[in-house]
């Protein structure tokens, strides 16, 4: 029997593996991969317009409108001796500061304009996030005879984007601050604020005398007005300024506008179609202009996600209007320009009698109205939503218990496996986001990279989809006999890593400190190893991929899992591998992969999560954990609605009954032992209940964020049957 060394000598004449084409080296396969995924994402975004099927329920789900509003019987007038609730009074109206309950501990706040006579219409008027309600109070508003509530929005300032408990100050806007904490829990800053507006709709519609109800908004308020009216048919007409545009560029906007799955069913035209046939005015005016700063003041963390707000070209605005008119009644939509007069807008929005009355009362003299903003309001808005979201950590854990754990059949392993098939599909389709299976010919290419005395190393690429390929380094033990098949360990690098990082033995190389050459060391022990590249490399380049994929209902792991499908397909077909013994072992972001990839790809026979296993939802959301992602620069990290569906224990349950292991350094700053052990206890209990307790374990070692390679190596040998 020839050893692999003899085979390699022959193969090296062609510098490639048998059955593969020659691979031309590239300066940066990683950057090429990220660029290809980017191209695919943009293509899918444009293609999404053809298949949208908008419904109100889908929009509510996308915006996280899941919490029941509190009943609203009256507005609360807010003030004291120093700052009375009554701000001003004219012959026609009174103006008050008010607030109202929305959820437990969460209030809407703003300005209330109360006409002294019977109102001709009721109006909810939403400012842009950079404006205060007081700024919108002008002579025009006071003389229409309408009853008006102007809710305050969470602003784009960053004064309260802080965690005083840990002395953390950041440069993220208040809107991003709330977004970061709520997204993982299936809630959204947009949904919270729509709910505040809909609470006023509840109150207006409870009044004994009904008159037309109009919702209007500018900028961010224009967005909320559109969403609220699309969801709630009790709103009679809509006036949106400074927002309407093609939404395929949402990935370039501030991250708090990132809505998971939005573009599958909605652009602004589709949202407008849900408002039809009610009157809708869309005005190309007052678009906020802002570029998110990447800098921070002294003592603050510069962690804000990049984004910008600009005014869309008139042609783009008109094109989206045309799409809206093709989907809805053309007569219901008025596209307003700067020249469109107020009378025409009012007559489009209100029935004739209401419009006549409002226009008759208008008496503009040019007087200036200046109301002092409430200096303490913004802090309350931010802190109330923050406290509400933190409380959800408890309720979402109970949701997972009821929806997942309580439904698991634990007395029969076959019944358990049959049950988790559907859960696995739910996780892949609804949480991770699933792309079609790889659809290109594999087109495997390889090249000989280098060798040690025990191992030969090859670089391999495999085609997946148009513009997307898989790439990795293969380590083959030289004592492998011709015709012999060995177990395979897929060794996954972490954030900003490349395959070579898992192989280098240069102790001065930073990568060695983390990976300890584990792909090479396992190959030296006789395993075939493959170190794939996962495309979480390139700072904003790869994080922007998440921004482009999320509106399509996809994530970075939608792509990664497709790449691993192709990798598994190739590895299983190789003459030197045991196709039923392909294991996964990942560190850090590779440990994140160890939870999300084997959970859906059953061809991985086991999984080892190193330097990542955690009470993941808590780490993403909790203000009580100093390593919380709310305080870091990883703005791509949150996964929509994960908290209500799958934490790490639930993902491990999808890996079961296959062997599963956690490698945990006591000094690893990605988490704390108490929370890691809390989450792993659920995994241990599950495996014990299924009478397979010997298939799972956790190894603690006194070390940092690194491959320890002791208990894990033994675990691989035992579970893969390799000595």
N, C-alpha and C positions, 0 to 999 in steps of 0.2 A: 504494500500500500504506500503510495506516495504521500508525503506530508504536504501541507498547504504551501510550504516554502518552495517546493519544486513547481507547484502550479503557478505561484507568484512570479517565479523567474520567467516562465513562459509568458504569463500575462503582462509582465512589465515591459515586454518588447512593444506592446501596444499601449502601455500605461493606462489600462482600464480593466474593469472587471468583466469576466465573460458574460455575454448576453446584454452588454450595454454599449452605447455609442461613446465615442471620445468626448470628454468634457473639456471645454476651453476654460482656463482659469479666469476669474474676474477679480478686479480690485476690491469689490464690495458686493458680494451676493446679497447681503442683508439689505442694503439700500435699494438694490434692484427689486428684491422681493416686496419691500414696502411700497415702492413706486407702482408695481404691478397691481397690488391689492387696492391701492388708491384709485388706479384707473378703473378697476372693476367696480368699486363702490360708486364712483361718479356715474358710470354707465347704468348701474342698477337704479340709481336715484332718478335718472332721466326716464328710464323705462317704467318706473313705478306709476307714472301718470296714466298709463293705459289701462290699469287694472284696478283702480280705486273704487271701493264700494262704501261710501261714507254712511254712517248711522250715528244717531245721538249716543247710543250705548257705547259704541266704540270710542267716541270722543271723550265721554266721561271716564272710561277705563284708562285711556291714554294720559289724561290729565290727573289721574289719581283721585277722582271725585268719588270717594267710597265712604266717607264719614257722614253720619246723619247730622244734619243741622239742628241746633236747639230751636225751639219755638220762639218766635219774636212777636211780643205783644205790644211793645212800645220802645221807642228810642230813649236812651238815657242821656239827659243833658249833663254835660261834663263841665265843671267849673268850681271855683271857690271865690272867696272874697277878693283875693289878689287878681284872679283871672276868671271873671264870671263867664257862665255858659253863653249868655246873650252877647254876641259880638257887635251887632248893630241892628238898627231898626229904621225902616223907611215908611212912607205912607202905604206902600204896597205889601211889605213883607218884614219878617224878622229872620235874623241869621244866628244860628246857634252852633256851638261845638257839641258833638254827640258821639256816643258809642253804642254798640249793640252786641249781644252775645251771638256767637256763631257755633263754636264747639266748647267743650269743657275747658275753661281757662283761656279761650281765644275770643277776642272781640274784633269787630270792625270798628274803625274810628273815622271821623271826618266832619264835614260841615252839612248842616241842614238848613235849607231855605224854605221857610214856611210862609206861604202867601196868606194875606189877611182875608181874602175872599175865597170862594170855591175855586180849586185849581182847575185849569183847563187841560192839564196833562201832568203826569208824574214822570220825573226824569232821574235816572241814575247816571251821573256824569263822572267818568273816571279819568284822572289826570295821568300824565306820563310819570314814570318812576322818579324822574329828576325834579318833579314839581310837587308842591304841596296843594291840598284842597283850597287853602286860603287864596292861592294865586289865581284860581279859576273863578273866584267871585268877582264879577264885574257888573257894570251898570246894565248891560244887555241881559244878564242872567236874572237880575233883580226885578226887571220890569216886564217879564213875559207872563207873569201870573201862574207859573208852573211851580209845583211842589218838587223840590230838588234835594237829593242826597249826593254828596260828593265824597266817596270813600277815599281814604289815604292808602297809597300803595307802599309796600316795602321799597326803600330807596336803593339807589346805586352807590350810596356812600359806604364807607367801610368802618366807621367809628365803632360800631358795636359787633363787628365780626371778630370777636375775641373770646378767649376762654380764660376768665380771670383766675379760675382755680389753678391753672398751670402757668399763668403769666404769659399766655399766648396772644399776640396781636398779629393780624394778617392784613394783606392788601385786597382781600376778596370783597366784593360788594356784598351788602346785606342780602341781596337777592341770591347770589351764588352761595352765601353762607347757609341760607335756608334750604336751597336746592341740594347742597352737599349732604345735609342731614336727612332729608326727606326722600330722595330718589330711591335709595336702597329699600325703603319701606313701602314703596308703591304709592307715594304721595309726591306732590309737586307744588312748587311755589305758585305756578299758574293756577292749579286746581284750588289751592287754598284761597287765592284772591277771587276767583270766580265764585267760590262758595260764599264769600263775604258779600259780593254783589247780589247773589241769588237770595241771600237772607233778607235783603231789602225788598227784593221782588215778593218774597213771602209776605212781608209786612204791608207793602202797597196793595197786594191782592186781597188782603184781609180787611181793607177799609170798606165801610158800608156803601159809600158812593164810588163807583168805578169810573175812571176816565182813562184815556189812552196812556200806556206805559212805554216810555222811550228809554233806551240805554244808549249812551254816547261815551266816546273816549278818545284820548289823544295818545299816540305813541304806544307805550305799554298798556295804557288804559284802553286804547283802540283795539288791541289784541284781546283784552279781557272782555270788552263789549261784544266782539264777534263770537267768542267762545261761549259766553253766557247765553246769548240769543240763540245760537245754534243748538244749545242743550235744552233751553227752557222756552217752550212755545207760548208761555204766558206773556212774554215780552212782545209788544206790538210792533215796534220799529227800532231800527238801529242806525247810528251815525258813527262811523269810524274814520278817524283822521290819523295820518302819520304811521300807519302800520301795514295796510294791505299791499301785497307784493307776491311774486313767485317765491315759494318757500323752499325750493331745492337748494338754496344756499344757506339754509338754517345752520349748517355746521360752522359757518364763519361768524355767526352771531354770538353774543355772550352765552356762556354755557347754560345759564338758567332758562334759556329757550329750547334746550335740548329735550325733546319729547320722544320717548321710545315708541317706535312703530308709527309715528305720525304720518310719514310719507307713503306708507302702505295704502292708506285710505284717504288721506287729507292733504290737499294744498289749501291755500286761502280760498280758491274757487270752490272747492268741495264744501268748505265750512259755510261759504255764502249760500251754497245750494240748500243747506239745511235750514237757513233762515227764510228762504223763499216759501210762499209768495208774499211774506210780510215785507213792507218797505225797507230798503237798505240804501244808505248813502255812504259812498266810499270816496274820501277826499285825499288828493295827492298834495298834502300840506303837513307841516309840523312834524316831519320825521325826526326823531332824536338822532343826533350825530355824536358818536362816542367811540373811542378806542380804549379797550381795557389796558391799563398800564401794567407793564411787567416789572415795574419798580415799586419799592415800598419805602415808607418813611423809616427813620432810624428806630430800631427796636422791633420793627414789624417784619413778618415773613412775606417775601415776595412769592406767593404761591398761586395767584389768580390764574385761571384758565384764559388763554388768549381769545379775543373776540372783538367784533366791531359792529357798530350800527351806522348805517348810511341811508341816504335817500335813494330809492331805486329810480332808475331812469323812467321817464314818463312812458316810454315805449313798453318797458317791462310791466309797469302798472296796468297799462291798457291791454296788454296781452293776457294778463291774469283776469282782468275784467271780462274780456271776450270769452275766456274759458268758463268763467262763472255764468255768463249769459247763455252759454251753450248747454249748461247743466240745469239751469233754472229759468223761471219766468223772466224774460228780459225787461218787462215793465216794472218789476219790483226793484231793480238796481239803478241808482242814479250815480254815475261817475262824475264827481264834482272836481272842478279845477279852481284855481285861485280867483277866477273871474265869476264863478257861480255865486249869485247873490243869496243872501240869507232867506229872503222870502220864498224863493224857489225850493230851497232845502226844507224849510219848515212845511211848506205845502206838500212836499213829497212824503214827509215823515208822519204828518198828523192828518186826521180826518178834517174835512172842510171847516166845521164849526169850531173845533179846537184851534185850528190854524188861524182862522179869522180872529178869534178872541185874543190869541197870543200876539198876533201882529198889531192888533188895535191898541194893545197896552204898551207896546214898545215905545219908549220915549228916551232916546239916547241924547244926552246933553254934553257928553264928553267929560263928565266928572270922573276923577280918579278915585278908585277905591283901594285902600291898602289895609289888609288885615294881617296882623302879626301871626306868623306860624306858631303852632304849639311846639315848644322846644323839647318837650319830653315824650312826645308821641312816638317818634321813630324807634326809640329804645323799647317801648312797650310792644310795638308791633313785632320787632325782631325776637325779643325774649319770650313773648307768649307763644309764638310758633315754635321756637326752639324747645321750650318746656313741653309743649304738646307732643312734638316729635319724639323727644326723649322718652316720654311715657309710653309711646307706641312700641318700644323695645320689648316691653312686657307683654302687650296684647298680641304682637305679631308672633312671639314665641308660642303663645297659646294657640294661635291660628295654625301654626305648623303642627302642633301636637294633634289638634282636632282633625285637620285635613290630611295629615300624613301618618303620624305614628299610631293614632288610634285605629286606623284602617288597615294596618299591616297584619296579615295572617302569620302568626309566629309558631304554630304547632306543626306545620308541615313545610319543609324546605321547597318542594315543588310548588305548593300554593303560594309561598312567598315569592318565588321567582316569577310565577305567572302574573302575580299582582304588580310587581315592580316594572314589568314591561311597559305598562301604561304610564307609570310615574316617570320612567326614563324618557318616554316620548314627550311627556308634558315638560320636563326639564329642558330637553333639547329644543323643542319647538317654541315654547312660550318664554323661557328664561334666557337660555343661551342664544337662541335664534338659529334656525337650521337652513343652510343653503342646500341646493340639490347635490346629490352625490357627485364626486369627480366625474367629469364627462369627456375629458380628452384622453387619447391614447397615452399610456404611461411615458413613453419616450425616455426611458432611463439612460442617463449618461453618467460616466464616472471617470476619475483619473486617480492614479497612484500619487499619494502625497508624500509619505515617508514611512519609515519602519524603525522599530526598535529590535532588540535581540529576540523579543517574544511576540511582537505584534506588527501586523501590516495595516496601514491606515489609508483609506480611500475617501475621496470626496464624491458625493452622489447628488444628482438632481433628478426630479421626477415632475412631469407636468401634471397639473390638477384641473384648472379651468383656464379659460382664455386670460392671459396676462398673469396667471398665478401658478407658482411652482412650489414644490417642497425641496428642501436642501438640507444635507447633513453629512457628517463624517462617520464612516464605518470602520470599526476596529475588528480585525480578524486574527484570532490566535494562530500562531505559526505551527502549533502542534496539531492543528485540525487535520484529520486524515481525509483523504479523498472519499467522498460518499458519506462521511460522518455528519450527523446533524446535532447541533448544539442549542441550548436555550439562549434567548436573546434578552438583553436588558437595554431598553431605550432610556438614555441618560439625558435629561432635559435641563438645559441651562436656565438661568434666571434673567432678571431685568438687565437690559443693555448688553447681554452676553451674546456670544457666538459659539458654534460647535467646538472650535479649537480650545475654548476656555476650559472645557471638561476633560481635556487631554494633556494640556501643557504640564510639564514637570519642573518648570523654571520657578523656583521658590521666590524669586524677586518679582515675578509677575503677580499683579494683584489678584488675578483670577485664581491662581493656585491656592491662595489663602481661603477662598470660599469653596472651591470644587475639589481640591486635593487630587486632581487628575482621576476622578472616579470612573470615567469611561475607559481610560487606559488601564487602571488598576484592576477593574473587573475583567477586562479582556486578558490581562496577564494571569488571572485566575481561571481562565478557560472559557468564559462566556463570550459569545459574539455580542458586541455592543454597537449601538447606533446613536449618535448625538445629533438630533434634528435641530434646525433653527426655527424658533418661534419668533414671529416678527414684532416683538415688543422691544424694539431698539430704534434709537434715533430721536429721543425726546419728543418734541412736538410733531415730528413726522409720523410716528406711529400712534401717538395719542390723538392726532387728528383723524386717523382711521376710525377710531372708536366714535368720534363725533359724526363721521359720515355714515357709519354702519347703524348707529342707534336709531335714527329716524326711519330706517328700513325695517326695524324690529330685529336687528342683528347686532352682534358684538364681535370683538376681535376673535373670540373663541368659535364663532360661526365659521370663520376662515381656518383657524388653527385645527379644529376638529376635522374639517375636510382634508387638510394637508395630512393629518395623521391617518385618515382613512386610506389615503394613497400610500403612505409609508408602510402601513400594516400590510396592504395588498402586495407591495413589493417584497417586504421581508418574508412573508409567508411563502412566497414563490421561489425563494433562493434555495439552492441545493444544500447549503450548510446550516439551515435553521430548522428548529422544531416549531412548526407553525402554531401549535397549541401551547407553546411556552414562550410567549413574548411578554416581558414584564415592563412596567413603567416606573421610573425613579427620577424625581425632579426636586430641585432645590429652589427655594424662594419663589420667584414668579413661575419657575418650573414646578414648584410644589403646588402653586395655584393651579397649574395645568394638571397636576396629578389628581386633583379633585374633579376638574371639569371635563377632562378628556376620557379617562377610563370609565367615568360615570355613564358615558353614552356609548363608548366603543368597547363592546364586550370581548373583542379579540385581544385586548390587553388582559392577560391572565391574572395579574395582580397589580397593585399600585403602592408606591411608597412616597409619602408626602414629607419632605424635609424642609425645615425652616419656613413653614407657612401655615400649618394647621392651626386653627384658631377658632374662637367664637367670632366668626368672620363678620356677621351682621353687626355685632356690637363694635368691632374694630372700625367698621365703616361709618358708624353713626354715633356711638356713645361719646358724650362729652366728659365721661369719667375715666377714659383711658388716655394716657398721655400720648400713646402712639397712634391715636385715632387719625384716620386719613383726612378728616376735616381740616387738620392742621398741616397737611403736607402738600407737596407739589403734584402728586399723582392724581390729576383731575379726571383721568379716564377710568378710575378704579371702580366706581359705583355701577352696579348692575341692577336694572330696573326691577323692582318688586321682589328682589331676592329674599328680603326679610319675611315676607308673607308666604314664601313657598319653600325655599331650600337653603338651609345653612349647611355648614360642613358635615355635620352628623347625617343630615338627610342625603347629601351627596355620597357619603361613605356607604349609606344603606343601598344606594343604587349600584355601588361597586360590589357589595355583598351578593352572593356568598363567596366571591373570590377573595383571596388573602389581601389584607390591607394593613399597612404599618405607618406609624408616625415617628419621625426622627426629630427630637426636640432638645436644643441646647438651653440649659438654664439661663444663660446670659444672652440669649437671642432676643434682640430688641423688637422683633416683629410682634411679640406678644408677651404675656406673662403666664407662668406655669399654671396659676390658678384657673385662668380662663381656658387655656389649652386643655387642661385636664377635665374641666367642666364639660366641654364639648365632646372630648373623647370618651367620657363616661357613658354617653348615649350610644356610642359605637360599640363599646365593650358589652354593654347590656344587650344590645341587639344580637351580636354574635353569640353571646352566651345563651340567650333565649332560643336561638336557632340551633343550639348544641354544636356550634362550630367555633367555640371560644379560642381554640388553638390557632385559628386563622387570622387573628388580629392581635397586635401588640403595639406598645409605645415604648421607645427607648429614650430615657433622659440621660444626658451627659453634661458634664460641667464644662461647657464651652459656648462659643458665640454662634453667629449665623454662618454655619459651615456644614459641609458633609463630614460626618463623623466616621462613617464607613466601618463600623464594628458590628453592632447588632443587625444593621441593615444587610451587611454582606452575608451574615449567617442566615438571616431570614430568606434571602434570595437562594442560597444554597439548599436550604431545607425545602422550601416551597417549590423550587424548580427541579429538585432531585439531582443536584449537581454536586459532585465531590471532587 
